[in-house]
Amino acid sequence: MTACIVGWAHTPFGKLEDPDIESLFGRVARAAIEDAGIEADDVDGAFVGVFNGGFTKQDFFASLLLQTIPELRFKPTTRYENACATGTAAIHGAMDFLAAKRGRFALVVGAEKMTATPGAQVGDILLSASHRRTEGDIPAGFAGVFGRIAEAYFQRHGDQSDALAAIAAKNHRNGVANPYAQMRKDLGFAFCRAESEKNPFVAPPLKRTDCSLVSDGAAALILTDEETARSMAKAVRFRAAVHATDMMPIASRDIIRFEGARAAWSRALADANLTLADLNLVETHDCFTVAELIEYEAMGLAPEGQGARAALEGWTTKDGRLPVNPSGGLKSKGHPIGATGVSMHVLAAMQLTGQAGDMQLPKADRAGVFNMGGAAVANYCSILERLG
């Protein structure tokens, strides 16, 4: 059974006035149902992605969806959590539900409310996505974990500060065209490259422009089977959907190789019977610029240690060999944890159906989506194509 995306909805990301997760659900759940052209009562099951981890005292979010969609009462709703890959974990739950023929339409909602939490507390909550016993004392929280990854990469392959600045500048430039993006400002390479009062080091060698934003936001999808999707107004098919989990402690593996990401990409392309050259765009998990750099190598765009070439030679710009994060990525768009994976799939589906507005690429037939939880611990790779 092949799952297809047939409807979606997306809030702006940023510091939103919505007081809680429940109200964020309200902005996207019914809107996605309406976008698919179905009735709320047609939804057979719902799959909710919320990381939380202490951002709010409320938990048990799956049942709160009924406050927004009362038609879901007595139908199965389940909450998923897998660190920063929480949203895609919920998508996989929905796909399994459809594959088991337990229903015909599944609603997936991802959301997070982060900005009401003090900054230091946000950092500590996010550190929960790393191995507390061995990494809990790393300064600067989760940024510190990726700062260590960047340091290790630089030690092995040389100082790549120019490449990191190029990635940040590209994603901020792309984000200008994204109506959902938290920061719609072209910062430029020079600003991203230089340490300054407005761009200080957060976790050397990472500066503020190397780190994704603290955000509120939500996104939602409607999934169905391919046979049903062929009668819908629009449809994007999962040609592959792979999940590969790696060891959590960074000391347990060669952390700068992102081996779990490599496994996910390799298996997804093999399952889809495609190569990377068959894709027209990739939405990848740039929680930090060094993550996108290493992901170029994990996906096979550049050889190991040469990811900088992809950034510096323009391979990943909108008019390059393989546009990466034409949405602006997490760097510009924002990163409300539970919403991120759902958002990435929405934005890829918009490209594939020609509905990406000012973000639209001239050719968008197939897309890759890579969503990562922790430091390449939970690795999800999707290959999407427009259903012909």
C-alpha positions as CSV (number, residue, x, y, z in Angstrom):
1,M,0.0,0.0,0.0
2,T,1.4,3.4,-1.0
3,A,0.4,6.4,1.1
4,C,-0.3,9.7,-0.5
5,I,-0.6,13.3,0.8
6,V,-3.9,14.8,-0.4
7,G,-4.3,17.9,1.8
8,W,-2.3,20.2,4.2
9,A,-2.2,23.3,6.3
10,H,0.6,25.3,7.9
11,T,0.7,28.2,10.4
12,P,3.4,30.9,10.2
13,F,6.3,29.9,12.5
14,G,7.7,32.3,15.1
15,K,6.5,33.9,18.3
16,L,2.8,33.4,18.0
17,E,0.0,34.7,20.1
18,D,-1.6,31.2,20.4
19,P,-1.6,30.5,24.1
20,D,-1.1,26.7,23.8
21,I,-0.8,23.6,21.7
22,E,-4.6,23.2,21.7
23,S,-5.0,26.5,19.9
24,L,-2.3,25.6,17.4
25,F,-4.1,22.4,16.6
26,G,-7.1,24.6,15.9
27,R,-5.3,26.5,13.3
28,V,-4.3,23.6,11.1
29,A,-6.4,20.4,11.8
30,R,-9.7,21.4,10.2
31,A,-7.9,23.5,7.6
32,A,-6.0,20.4,6.3
33,I,-9.3,18.4,6.2
34,E,-10.9,21.2,4.2
35,D,-7.9,21.4,1.9
36,A,-8.2,17.7,1.1
37,G,-11.9,18.3,0.1
38,I,-13.2,15.8,2.7
39,E,-15.4,16.0,5.8
40,A,-14.1,15.8,9.3
41,D,-16.1,12.6,9.8
42,D,-14.2,11.0,7.0
43,V,-11.0,10.9,9.0
44,D,-10.5,7.5,10.5
45,G,-7.6,8.1,12.8
46,A,-5.3,11.0,13.9
47,F,-1.6,11.1,14.6
48,V,-0.2,13.9,16.7
49,G,3.4,14.9,16.9
50,V,4.4,17.0,20.0
51,F,7.8,16.9,21.6
52,N,7.0,19.1,24.7
53,G,9.6,17.8,27.1
54,G,8.7,20.6,29.6
55,F,7.7,23.5,27.3
56,T,4.2,23.2,28.9
57,K,2.7,21.4,31.9
58,Q,0.0,20.0,29.7
59,D,0.7,16.6,28.1
60,F,-1.5,13.8,26.7
61,F,-2.0,15.9,23.5
62,A,-3.7,13.3,21.3
63,S,-7.0,13.6,23.1
64,L,-6.8,17.4,22.9
65,L,-7.3,17.2,19.2
66,L,-10.9,16.3,19.9
67,Q,-11.4,19.8,21.2
68,T,-10.7,21.1,17.7
69,I,-12.3,18.2,15.7
70,P,-15.1,16.7,17.9
71,E,-15.9,14.4,14.9
72,L,-12.9,12.4,16.0
73,R,-14.6,11.3,19.2
74,F,-14.3,7.5,19.7
75,K,-11.8,7.3,16.8
76,P,-8.1,6.3,17.5
77,T,-5.8,9.3,18.1
78,T,-2.2,8.8,19.2
79,R,0.6,11.1,20.2
80,Y,4.1,10.5,18.9
81,E,7.5,11.7,20.1
82,N,10.9,11.2,18.6
83,A,12.9,14.3,19.4
84,C,13.2,16.7,16.5
85,A,11.9,14.0,14.2
86,T,8.6,13.8,16.1
87,G,6.5,15.1,13.2
88,T,7.7,12.5,10.8
89,A,7.3,9.8,13.4
90,A,3.6,10.7,13.4
91,I,3.5,10.5,9.6
92,H,5.0,7.0,9.8
93,G,2.3,6.1,12.4
94,A,-0.4,7.2,10.0
95,M,1.2,5.4,7.1
96,D,1.2,2.1,9.1
97,F,-2.4,2.7,10.0
98,L,-3.3,3.0,6.3
99,A,-1.2,0.0,5.3
100,A,-2.9,-2.1,7.9
101,K,-6.2,-1.1,6.3
102,R,-7.6,0.2,9.6
103,G,-8.9,3.3,7.8
104,R,-8.9,5.3,4.5
105,F,-8.0,8.8,5.7
106,A,-5.5,9.7,8.4
107,L,-4.9,13.2,9.9
108,V,-1.4,14.1,11.0
109,V,-0.8,17.2,13.1
110,G,2.6,18.4,14.4
111,A,2.9,21.3,16.8
112,E,5.0,23.0,19.4
113,K,4.8,26.0,21.7
114,M,8.3,27.1,22.6
115,T,8.6,30.8,22.8
116,A,6.8,31.2,26.2
117,T,9.6,29.3,27.9
118,P,12.8,31.2,29.1
119,G,15.8,30.8,26.8
120,A,18.0,28.9,29.3
121,Q,15.1,26.5,30.0
122,V,14.6,25.9,26.3
123,G,18.3,24.9,26.0
124,D,18.0,22.5,28.9
125,I,14.8,20.9,27.5
126,L,16.4,20.4,24.1
127,L,19.4,18.8,25.7
128,S,17.0,16.0,26.7
129,A,17.4,14.9,23.0
130,S,21.0,14.0,23.7
131,H,22.5,11.5,26.2
132,R,22.2,13.2,29.5
133,R,24.5,10.9,31.4
134,T,27.5,11.6,29.1
135,E,26.6,14.9,27.4
136,G,24.5,16.7,30.1
137,D,27.4,19.0,31.1
138,I,28.2,20.3,27.7
139,P,28.0,24.1,27.8
140,A,25.3,25.9,25.6
141,G,22.9,22.9,25.7
142,F,22.1,21.3,22.4
143,A,24.0,24.0,20.5
144,G,27.0,22.8,22.4
145,V,26.5,19.3,21.2
146,F,26.6,20.5,17.6
147,G,29.4,22.8,18.4
148,R,31.4,19.7,19.4
149,I,30.4,18.0,16.1
150,A,31.6,21.1,14.2
151,E,34.9,21.2,16.0
152,A,35.5,17.5,15.3
153,Y,34.6,18.0,11.6
154,F,37.0,21.0,11.4
155,Q,39.8,18.9,13.0
156,R,39.4,16.2,10.5
157,H,38.6,18.1,7.3
158,G,39.8,21.7,8.0
159,D,38.1,24.9,9.0
160,Q,34.7,25.0,7.2
161,S,33.5,28.4,8.5
162,D,33.1,29.7,5.0
163,A,30.8,26.8,4.1
164,L,28.7,27.2,7.2
165,A,28.2,30.9,6.4
166,A,27.3,30.0,2.8
167,I,24.7,27.5,4.1
168,A,23.2,30.1,6.5
169,A,23.2,32.8,3.9
170,K,21.5,30.5,1.3
171,N,18.8,29.5,3.7
172,H,18.0,33.0,4.9
173,R,17.9,34.1,1.2
174,N,15.5,31.3,0.4
175,G,13.3,32.1,3.4
176,V,12.5,35.6,2.1
177,A,10.0,33.9,-0.3
178,N,8.5,31.6,2.4
179,P,5.3,33.2,3.8
180,Y,5.5,30.8,6.8
181,A,9.1,31.6,7.7
182,Q,10.0,33.1,11.1
183,M,12.9,35.2,9.7
184,R,12.3,36.5,6.2
185,K,15.5,38.5,5.8
186,D,18.4,38.0,3.5
187,L,21.3,38.4,5.9
188,G,24.1,37.9,3.3
189,F,27.3,35.9,3.5
190,A,29.4,38.6,5.1
191,F,27.1,38.9,8.1
192,C,26.8,35.2,8.6
193,R,30.6,34.7,8.3
194,A,31.7,37.4,10.8
195,E,31.5,37.3,14.5
196,S,29.8,40.4,15.7
197,E,27.6,41.9,18.4
198,K,24.5,40.8,16.5
199,N,26.1,37.5,15.5
200,P,28.1,36.2,18.5
201,F,29.5,32.8,19.0
202,V,26.9,30.5,20.7
203,A,29.0,27.3,20.8
204,P,32.2,27.9,18.9
205,P,32.7,27.5,16.0
206,L,28.9,28.0,15.7
207,K,27.6,31.5,15.7
208,R,24.0,32.7,16.1
209,T,23.4,32.5,12.3
210,D,24.4,28.8,12.5
211,C,21.6,27.9,14.9
212,S,17.9,27.3,14.1
213,L,15.3,29.5,15.8
214,V,13.1,28.9,18.9
215,S,9.6,28.8,17.4
216,D,5.9,28.3,17.9
217,G,3.9,26.7,15.0
218,A,1.9,23.8,13.6
219,A,1.4,21.9,10.4
220,A,-1.0,19.2,9.3
221,L,-1.4,16.6,6.5
222,I,-4.2,14.3,5.3
223,L,-2.9,10.9,4.1
224,T,-4.8,8.3,2.1
225,D,-4.1,5.3,-0.1
226,E,-3.1,5.6,-3.7
227,E,-6.4,4.3,-5.1
228,T,-8.4,6.9,-3.2
229,A,-5.8,9.6,-3.9
230,R,-6.3,9.2,-7.7
231,S,-9.8,10.7,-7.3
232,M,-8.6,13.6,-5.2
233,A,-7.9,17.2,-6.5
234,K,-4.1,16.8,-5.8
235,A,-1.9,14.0,-4.5
236,V,1.7,13.4,-3.7
237,R,2.9,9.8,-3.3
238,F,5.5,8.4,-0.9
239,R,7.8,6.5,-3.2
240,A,9.9,5.6,-0.1
241,A,9.7,6.2,3.6
242,V,12.6,5.0,5.8
243,H,13.4,5.2,9.5
244,A,16.9,4.4,10.8
245,T,17.9,4.7,14.4
246,D,21.5,5.1,15.6
247,M,23.1,5.1,19.1
248,M,22.4,8.2,21.1
249,P,25.8,8.9,22.8
250,I,28.0,10.8,20.4
251,A,31.0,9.0,21.9
252,S,29.6,5.7,20.7
253,R,30.0,6.4,17.0
254,D,32.0,8.5,14.5
255,I,29.7,11.4,15.0
256,I,30.8,13.5,12.0
257,R,29.7,10.8,9.5
258,F,26.0,10.8,10.4
259,E,25.9,7.1,9.7
260,G,22.2,6.8,10.5
261,A,21.4,9.5,8.0
262,R,23.5,7.7,5.4
263,A,21.6,4.5,6.1
264,A,18.2,6.2,5.8
265,W,19.2,7.9,2.5
266,S,20.7,4.8,1.0
267,R,17.7,2.6,1.8
268,A,15.2,5.3,0.7
269,L,16.8,5.7,-2.7
270,A,17.1,2.0,-3.1
271,D,13.4,1.4,-2.1
272,A,12.4,4.2,-4.6
273,N,14.7,2.7,-7.3
274,L,16.2,6.1,-7.8
275,T,19.5,8.0,-7.5
276,L,20.0,11.4,-5.9
277,A,20.3,12.8,-9.4
278,D,16.6,11.9,-10.0
279,L,15.5,14.4,-7.3
280,N,14.7,18.0,-8.1
281,L,14.9,19.3,-4.5
282,V,15.6,18.3,-0.9
283,E,14.2,19.6,2.3
284,T,16.8,18.6,4.9
285,H,17.2,19.1,8.7
286,D,19.4,22.1,9.2
287,C,19.0,22.5,12.9
288,F,22.5,23.8,12.7
289,T,24.5,24.7,9.6
290,V,27.0,22.0,10.3
291,A,24.2,19.4,10.2
292,E,23.3,20.5,6.6
293,L,26.9,20.3,5.7
294,I,27.3,16.8,6.9
295,E,24.0,15.8,5.4
296,Y,25.3,16.7,1.9
297,E,27.7,13.9,2.4
298,A,25.2,11.5,4.0
299,M,22.8,11.9,1.1
300,G,25.6,11.3,-1.4
301,L,25.7,14.8,-2.9
302,A,29.4,15.2,-2.0
303,P,32.2,12.7,-1.0
304,E,33.0,12.5,2.7
305,G,34.9,15.6,3.9
306,Q,33.9,17.6,0.8
307,G,30.5,18.9,1.7
308,A,31.8,22.4,1.6
309,R,32.1,22.2,-2.2
310,A,28.3,21.8,-2.4
311,A,27.8,25.0,-0.4
312,L,30.6,27.1,-1.8
313,E,30.2,26.1,-5.5
314,G,26.4,26.8,-5.4
315,W,25.3,23.2,-6.0
316,T,22.4,23.6,-3.4
317,T,21.0,27.0,-4.4
318,K,17.6,27.3,-6.1
319,D,19.3,27.2,-9.5
320,G,22.0,24.7,-8.6
321,R,22.5,21.0,-9.2
322,L,20.2,20.0,-6.3
323,P,18.3,22.8,-4.5
324,V,18.4,22.1,-0.8
325,N,16.0,23.8,1.5
326,P,14.3,26.1,-1.0
327,S,11.9,26.9,1.9
328,G,14.7,28.4,3.9
329,G,15.0,25.3,6.1
330,L,14.8,25.3,9.8
331,K,17.4,28.1,9.8
332,S,15.1,30.7,8.3
333,K,11.6,29.0,8.7
334,G,12.0,28.2,12.4
335,H,12.0,24.9,14.3
336,P,8.9,24.2,16.5
337,I,10.0,20.7,17.3
338,G,6.9,18.7,16.8
339,A,5.8,20.6,13.7
340,T,9.1,20.4,11.8
341,G,8.8,17.0,10.1
342,V,5.2,17.7,9.1
343,S,6.2,21.1,7.8
344,M,9.0,19.7,5.7
345,H,6.6,17.3,4.0
346,V,4.0,20.0,3.4
347,L,6.6,22.3,1.8
348,A,7.9,19.5,-0.4
349,A,4.3,18.6,-1.4
350,M,3.6,22.3,-2.3
351,Q,6.6,22.2,-4.6
352,L,5.6,19.0,-6.3
353,T,2.0,20.2,-6.9
354,G,3.1,23.7,-8.2
355,Q,1.6,25.4,-5.2
356,A,4.7,26.8,-3.6
357,G,4.1,30.4,-4.7
358,D,7.3,32.6,-4.7
359,M,9.3,29.5,-3.4
360,Q,8.3,27.5,-6.5
361,L,11.1,25.8,-8.4
362,P,10.8,25.6,-12.2
363,K,11.1,21.8,-12.1
364,A,9.8,19.9,-9.2
365,D,8.7,16.3,-10.0
366,R,10.5,14.4,-7.1
367,A,11.7,15.5,-3.7
368,G,13.7,14.1,-0.8
369,V,12.8,15.0,2.8
370,F,15.3,14.3,5.6
371,N,14.1,14.9,9.2
372,M,16.5,14.1,12.1
373,G,15.9,13.6,15.8
374,G,18.9,14.3,18.1
375,A,22.4,14.3,16.7
376,A,21.6,11.9,13.8
377,V,19.9,9.5,16.2
378,A,16.4,9.2,14.7
379,N,16.8,9.5,10.9
380,Y,13.8,9.6,8.6
381,C,14.1,9.9,4.8
382,S,11.1,10.3,2.4
383,I,11.1,10.2,-1.3
384,L,8.0,12.0,-2.7
385,E,6.7,12.4,-6.2
386,R,3.6,14.0,-7.7
387,L,1.0,11.3,-8.4
388,G,0.6,11.1,-12.1
